[in-house]
Amino acid sequence: LKKERDYLKEINEGLIEAEFFDEGEAWKPQSITDSITLPIYTMLPFIQWCKEHRDICMMEWAEGSKIKYYPGISSSAAHISFKSKNNWYEVEGDIEIREGQVISLQKLLGLMHQSAHQKYILIGDNEFITISTQLSRILKRLDTVTTENRSHLQIAPAAVSLLGDLLDDTSLDIKRNETMDALRQRIEACSKKIPVVPKTLQAQLRDYQEEGFEWMSRLTAWGAGVCLADDMGLGKTIQTITLLLEQSENGASLIVAPASVVPNWRNELQRFAPTLNFTILNQSEDRSKDIKEAKAGDVIITTYGLLNIQQDDLTGREWNVVCLDEAHTIKNANTKMSKSAMLLNAQRKVILTGTPIQNHLAELWNLFQFINPGLLGSAEQFKKKFILPIEGDNDKARQSQLRRLISPFLLRRTKAEVIDELPAKNEIKLPVELSSEEMAMYEVKRRETETKILENKADKVSTLAEITHLRQMACSCSLVDKKWKLPSSKVLAFIDLAESLNDSGNRALVFSQFTSFFEEVRKAMDKAKLPYLYLDGSTPMSMREKLVKEFQSGKCPFFLISLKAGGLGLNLTGANYVIHLDPWWNPAIEQQATDRAYRIGQKQDVTVYRLISQHTIEEKILRLHKTKRNLSDSLLEGSDISHALTQEELLELLQDNR
């Protein structure tokens, strides 16, 4: 009996070694027929342990179920070769499982994805291998940087920088490539470069702005494209202007921006870089000539709309630096605007955006396809490798892998990280209780929409239209029913707040996504004799500038701005209050709007009010905001990310949780 107890003690030590038990735990069989079930990642090392302890263990296999197990395959078993082809690099290789048996690198990477535990890999029927920690690290690195192309793996030029010391690993049998080695040497040399802020810059950069310029300069020097994704208001424009000045002798540069942002580029170039000669293409008398004759020291500024119209001219020449401002404008790969942008030819590509992803992960692919083509594979490869696992299965390993892949080329700093002196920002949710009449009408519409979804009587487009109606009714029932005559509870709540702010001498930006709701708000403000300025998408560019100057001068206490028209390119630090009349699906869009006031130059504390109608879809949208931010923090460290709403999520939005 003592000998059996000693044997059992050793077996438990083997189970601990196989990581089935923690230290101090043990298997305590009550009879000779007792058994335990081991998961595969524990069973395999335990089988190996049993083979090494045949004096106390005997293994029996059911007929046809014997497992073949090849443990401890190290990096010395790997044979890898690189070769250049059409500005790409092909990777081939194999791993020797045992003498006379090899498995291709491409197949092994695929099998790793299918294995629940990547250390123990199923390579055939009841046939497993265990790879060493070092080989696992090498394979994961290759999996991150490669994409499949039929019969082989390939690496985009930008991804070469992510190979690190892998190519110098002496334990590997590597056949190197001269072209790739030359690029690696160039990358290493550029990483040691110490960029100097041009003396012609008429500004004193903050430390983080100088770091941003240096980062862009080093990466673009070896041909990589970059995404500067700092918070709104941290000076992405001046960091880019510094790069334009540094590179001004290397050719003409191009800036593409929304029409609303063009005046800001004009003003900052005049102020900070007077030695650069800029032309606003929209104001040019001969666009083709100006584009063709642009030379070193010249900067052409154009809108996304003109990018389509002047596509042949703009894409028919090489640029020194091409910068896409508010680059999420090309987030949809299928638009003509995006396709035109992809044709631009430049030595250096820069994109600026405070929100690299606004709605779903596919948008990130399109932005990176512009700055570093092929880094994320094709759209279909990206979907298979990242979108489906991350958005569908919340795959943390894939999230981490994607973050490693994009992080060298994406720089994002938040205000909290870099600015100590920025005043406080207070956010307040202001609940609005709808009247019984409003709630009754809302409830009828909610039930109708819920029934349509449950009975599959509405497609996705019509369902979203119905949900938009619910969001409008949470603002005012008159937006959906033109016969509605009763006052809007939300308008009344806003007027109370506005009168209080006005009486206290405060000034506020007021945002809504519904211009039709603003019509009702404006009537109420006129009646209450509350002065205001108003801006929406139909406001001409010249008038926008006048309105901004008037508000900044302190002549008017309220500035009503449609969310999409005024979320970009406006500096409105004259306001110390921001009021969101209705929540947008994407919290990053709201944040952009808030940042019109909460930015560098703001001297006062800023208070943000969100008017939320109780027991309506607006409360559900706020909950979605939290989900989106959590996922974005895990992937892009601050940029917003979400996914398309499923039918279940749409139903969740419509549920009555009173």
N, C-alpha and C positions, 0 to 999 in steps of 0.2 A: 504493500500500500504506500509506503514511504517513497519507493522508486516511482510509482505512478504519479504521486504528488510532485516529485521532482521533475518528471517528464512534463506534467501539466504546467508547472512554473516556467519551464523553458519554452513551451508552446506559446504561453501568454507573452513571454518576452519577444517571440517571433511575431506575434500579432501586434505588439507595440511597435516593433521595428518596421512592420508593414503599414503603420499608421492607421490601423483599425481601432486600436485602443490608445488612450492617452496614458501617460505615466500614472500608476496607482490604480488603474482599472484592470479588470481581469475577467476571463471567461470561467464560469463556475458551473460545470456540467453536473446535473443531479443524477444522471445514470449513464451507462455505457452507450445508450442510444441517442443521447442528446447531440444536437448539432447547431451550428450557426451558419448564417448565410453571409458571404463576403461580397461586397461590390467589386467590380472588375479591377479598379485601381488599387484595391487592397489585396485581392486574390493573387494577382500576378507576382508581386514581390514576395508574398507568402509562399507561393509555389517554389520560387527560387530559394527561399529560406529552407523549405522542406528538403529540397534536393541537397542542400549543404548539411542537413542534419538527419541523414538516413538512419543513424543509429537509434533515433527515437521516433522517427516518422515513417510511415508507409503510405504511398500514394496509389490509389486505384481510380481508374477512369471507367465511366460507363461506356459501353460499346459505341464507337463512332464519335465520342465527345472529347477525346483527348486534345488538349490545347498545346499548340506549339508556341514557345515563348523564347525570344532572343533578347536577353537583357543587356544593358550597359553599352549600347552603340554610341561611340564617341565621335567627336568632330574629325578625327583622323580617318574615319570611314567615308568622309564626304569628298567628292571630286567635283569642282565647279569651274566653269569657264565663262568668260565674257567676250563678246565681240560686238563691234559697232556696225550699225546698219541703218541708213537713212536718218541720221541724226538721233537715233535711238540706240539702246544697248540691249542685246539679246543675252539671256542667261540660260545656260544648259548645265546639267550635272546629274549625278546619281550618288546614292549612298549604298555602301556594301553592307548587306544584312549579315551575311556569313560568306564563307569562301564559295565563290561560284554563284551567289545570289545577290543581285542588286535591284534597287528600286529607283525610278527616276525622281529627280528633285521636284518636278511639276506634280507628279502623282502623289508624292509624300506630303507636299503642302496641302493638296486637296484632302488627303486622308486625315491630316491633322485637324481640319475644320470639322470633320464628321465625328471625331473622337470626343467623348464627354470629358476625358482627362487627357490633355495633350502630351503628357509624359508617356502614356501607354497608348500605343496606336495600333488599331486593327488593320492589318495589311492583307488579310485573306480569310478564308474560312477557318475560324478558331486559331488564327495565327497572329500573334502580337509581337511588337517590339517595344523596348524601352530605350529612350534616347537620353543621353547625358544632359545635364543642365547647360553646359556650354553649347552643345549642338542645338538644343532647344532654343537658346538665345539667338544663334545664327539663323536658324530657320524662321523664327518669328521676325527677325530683321528683314530677311529676304521677302517674306510674305507681305510685310508692310509696304515695301518699295516697289514690288513687281506687280504687273498685271498679266493676265493670260492672253496670248494671241495665237489661237489655234494650237499648233504643236510645240510652242515654246513660251517661255516667260520673257517679258521685256521690261526695261527700266527707262523712264523718261529722264532727260538730262537733269532736270531740277532735282530728281530723286537721288542722284549720285551723291549729293551732299549728305544724305541720310545714311549712307553705308557706313560712315564712321571708320572705325579701325578694322572692320571686317576683312577688308582686302589685305590687311597687313598681318592677319592671324597666321602664325607659322604652323599651327596644327592642321591647317587646311591645305589640301592639294588644289591650288588655284592657278588657272591659266589666265593671266591678266591681259588687258587690252591697252595699247599705247594711247589711243584717243581718250579713253576713260581716265587713264593715269594723268594725261595732260590737263584734263578738266579738273581732276582732283587737286592737282598742284595749283591751278588757277584759283580754285575755291579757297584753298588754304592761304594763298598769298593775299587774296581780297579780304579774308577774315582778319588778317593782321593789319590791314590798312587803317590809318588814322585820318578820317576825313576832316577837313578844315572848313569851318563856316566862312563863306566868302565875305570879304571885306565890303563888298558892294551891297550887302544886306543891311537895310536901314532899320534894324530892330535888334533888340537884345533878347535872344531866345531863352526861355526857361530851360532848366537842366533836362527835363524829360523831353522837351521839344528838340533840343540838340541831340539827345540820344536817339530820337526817332529819325532825325535827318541822317545821322551816322549809320543807323541800321539800314535805311533805304539805300544809302550810297554804297555800302559794302556788298549788299546782295545784288543790286542791279549791276554792279561792276563786273560780275562774272556771268551775267545773263539771266539771273532769276527775276521773276516778277514778284511784286509785293502787294500786300493788302494792309493798309493802315486803317485800323478799325477803332481808333480812340473814341471815347465818349464824345458826344456832341459838345462843342464849346471848348475843346482842349487845344484847338489850333492846328488841325490837320492841314489847312490851307497854307499857313506860313511855313510849316515843315516841308511841304512840297515845293513851295516857292524857293526855299533854300536849296533844294536839290536842283531845281531848274537853273538857278544861278551858278551852282557848281558845274553843271554840265553845259552851260550856255555856249561854249566854244565848239561843242561837238555836233551842232546842227540845230535845226528848228524843232520846236516842241509843240504838242497839241494837247489842249485841255477840252474835254467834253463834259458838259454839266447841264443840269436842268435849267430852263430859262430863268427861273426864279433865283438861281445862284450865280448867274453870270455877272450881275452888278457887283456882287461881293468879290469875285475874282478881279474885276476891273479895279475896284477900290484898293484892294490889298496889293496888287501889282504896282499901282501908281504910288502907293505909300511906302512899300517895303523893298521894291525892286525897280527903281526908276531907270536902271541901265538896260532893262529888258524892253524890247519893242513888241507891244502886243497889238493884235488886231481882233476885234469882235466880228466874227464872220457874219452875224445877222445884220450888221450895219455896213458891210462892205458893198461897194458899188460893182466890183468885179471879183467875185468869190474865187473862181477858178484861177485867176491870175495871182491873187494873194496867196492861195495855197501853193501853187507851183513855185512862186518866187521866194517863199519863206526860206530864210537862211539862218546860219548860226546867230544866236542872240535874239531871234524872233520867237514869239509865242502866238499861236492861233487859238482863239477861244471860240468854241462852237457849242450849239445845243444838241441834244439827242435827236431832235426833230430834223435839224439840218444834216446830221450825220447820215440820215437816210437819203435826203435830197442830193447832197454832194458826195455820195458814196464813192463814185468813180474817182473824183479828184482826191479825196481824203485817203482812200486806200491805195491809190496808184503811185504813192511815193513813200520813201522811208522817213520816219520821224526819229528824232533823238530820244525824247521822252514822250510817251503818251500817258496821260492821266485821265481816268474816268472818275469824276466826282459824283457822289451819291450813286455809287456803282450798282447798287441793288436795282437800279432802273433797268439793267439788262439781266435781271435774275431769271427771266423766262427764256430758255434756249430757243424756243420756237418763234419768237417775235422777229420781225424784220430788223428792228433796232439792234437786237442782240447779234443777229447774223452779220449786220454791217460792222459792228464793233470787232467781231472776230477776224475780220479781213484787214484790220489796221496793222501796219508793219512798223515796228519800232525796235530800237536797240534796248530800250528800257520801258517796262510797263508797270504802272502804278495804279492801284484802285483805292479810292477813299470811300468809306461807308461806316456809319455808326452801328449798322445792323447787317452783318454779313448774311444773315438768314432772317427772313421776315415771316415766312409761312411754312416752308418745309425744307428738308435737307437737300433736295435736288437743286435748290438755288445756289447752294455752296459750290456744287460741281460746276455750274456755269461760270461763276466768278473765277474759280481757279483754272478753268479751261482757257479763260482769257489771259491770265497772267502767266500760268505755267502749263501749257497744253500737255495733256497726257498724264500729268502727275497723279490724278485720281482715276485714270483709266477712261474708258468710254462711258457714256451715260448709262448704258445697260450694265456694264461691269460694276460701276459705282452703285447702282441700284441693288445688284445681287450681293456685293461684298459689304456694303455699309447701310444703305437705306432700309432694306428689309430687316436685317438683324437689329439695327438700332431702333427704328421707329416701330417695328412689329414686335420684336422680342426683348427690347430693352437690354441688348447685349452689351455689357460693360466692357468686355474685352475688345469688341469692335469699336466702341466709343473711344477707348484709350488708344487703339491703333490709329484711328482717324485723327485724333488730336496730335499724336506724334508726327503724322504725315504732313499736317498743315501748319503746325505751330512755328516752324522756322520761317515761314513766309507770311505770317499774320501777326501783327503787333496790335495789342489792345490794352489801353490803360484807362481806368475809370477815374472820375474826379476824386473819389475818396483816396485813391492810391497816390496821386501826384500833387494834389493841391491842398495845402494845409490851411491856407487863409480864406478859402471859399466859405461864405456864410452858411448858416444852417438851412436845411430844407425840411419842412414839416408837412406831412401828408395826412389829410383828414378825409375820411369817408363820411359824407353827409347823407343819411338815409332820407328818402322822400316817401311819405305814405300817400298812396293814391286814394282818391275818393272811392266810395262804394260803387258809383256809376262807372268810373274808369276801370276799376278792378273787375266788375262784372263783364264789361265788354272785352277786356283783355283775356279773361278766363274762357269765354266762348271761343275766341280765336286760338288760344292755346290748345284746347281740347280738339278743335277741328284739325289742327296741324298734327297733333300727336296721333290721331286716328288715321290720318292719311299715311303717315310713316309706318305705323303698325300693319296696315292693310296693303302696304306697297302700292299705294295709289298715286304716289308722287315720286318723280325722279329727283336726283340730287339738286339740280338747278332750281326746280320749282320749290323744293323743300327749303333751300336757302333763301328764296324769295319770301316764303311764308315767315321764316324766322326773322328776316329783315323787317317785315310788317310788325312782328311782336316787339322788336327793338324800338321801332318808331312809336308804337302805342305806349311803350314805357316812358316816352318823352311827352307825347300828346296824341290822344285818340284822333284828333282832327287831321293828322298826317295820313291816316288810313281811311277815315270816314269824313268826307268833305261836309257832310250834313251836321257833324258834331258841333255843338254850340257851347258846351260847358267849358269852364276854364281848365287849363292844364295845371295839375298840382306841382309839376316840376317847374314850370314857368313861374308860378307864384313863389316857390321856394327860392328860386334864383333871384327874383326881384327883391325879396327880403334880404338875401345875402348881399346883393349889389348895393342896395340902399345903405346897409350897415357899413360896407367898405367905403363907399363914397363919403358918408358922413365923417368917417375917421381919416379922410385924406389919403386913402390907399389907392393903388392903381392895379388893374388886373387884365390879364389875357384870358379870353373866354373861347374855348374850343368846342366844336361839335362836328360830327361827320355828316350831319343832315342839314343842308342849306335850307330845306323847307322848314325845319324846326327853327332855324335862325330868323325866318320871316316872322314867326309868331313871337319869338323873343324880342325882336326889334320893335314890333308894335307895342309890346308891354313896356319896353324901356322908353319909348317915345311918350307913352301915356304917363309914366312915372317921372318924366323929365330927367332921365339919366343920359348924359351925353356919351356917345360912343363913336368909334371908327369901325369900318367893316371891310373885310377882305375875303374873297373866295377865288375859285379857279378862273373866273371870268375877268378878274381885275387886271388891267394892262400892266406890264412891267414898270413903265414910267410912273404910273399911279401908285404901285406898291411902294416904290422908293419914297414918294411924297408922304404916304400914310405912315411909313416907319419913322421918318424924320419928325413928323408931327407928333406921333406918340412919344418918341424919345425926348422931345422938347418939353414934355409935361403938360401939353395943352388939353389933353383929353384923358379921363380916368379909365376908360374901358376900350379894349380892342377886341372885337369879335372876329374870329379867324376860323375858316373851315379847316378841318384837321389836315386834309391832304394838301391843300393849297399853301398852308402856312407852316407846315411841320418842318420845312427845310429852308435854309439860307437866310433866315431873319435873325437879327440881333436886337432883342427887345428887353434889355436889362433895366429899362425904366419901370418895369412892372415888378411888384413884390408879391403879387398873388397870381395864381394860375387856377382857372376853373375849368374842369372837364364836365360838360353837361351830360355826356353819355359815354360809356366805355367802349373802346374798340377791341376787336378780338386779340390784337397783338399789343402786348404791353410796351414793346420797343417803340412802336409808332407814337404812343402817348408820351413816352419818355422823350422822344425827339421834340415833340411839341413843348413839353415842359422846359426843355433845355433852351428854348428861345429866350427864357428869362434867367434860368439857372445855369450860368456860364461865366467864363472869365470876364471880369468887368462888373459883375454884380456885387454891390456893396451892402445890400440889405438882406436880411433873412427872407426866404421865399416860402410861402405857404401854398400848398396844392390842395384844392378841394375837388372831390369827385362826388357828383350828385348821382345817387344810385336809388332807383325806384325799388321799394321793398316787394318781396314775393314775386319778382319778375325775372326774366331771363338775364337781366343786368347783373343780378347777384351771382348767377352761374358763370357769367363771363369773367367776373373777378376771380372765381376759383380756378378757371382755366389759366389765368395769368400766372398763378403760383406754379402750376404744373409746367408751363412753358419755361419759366425762369429756372426751375430746378434742373431741367434737362439741359438748358443752355449753359448753366454753370458747369455742368459735368463735361461738356464737350468743347465749348468755345470760350469759356471763362468770361462770360458777360454778354456775348452776343445772343440775340434772341433766336430760339429755334422751336418749331412746333411741327405738327403733322396735320394732314387733312383730317377733318372730323369724320369718324365712322358713323354708321347708322346708330350704333349703341350710344355713342357720345351725343349725337343729335337728340336722341330720346331722353338722355340724361338732362340735357339743357331744358327740355320741355316738361319735365316732371314737376308736379306740384308738391313742394316741400314745406308748405305752411304748417 
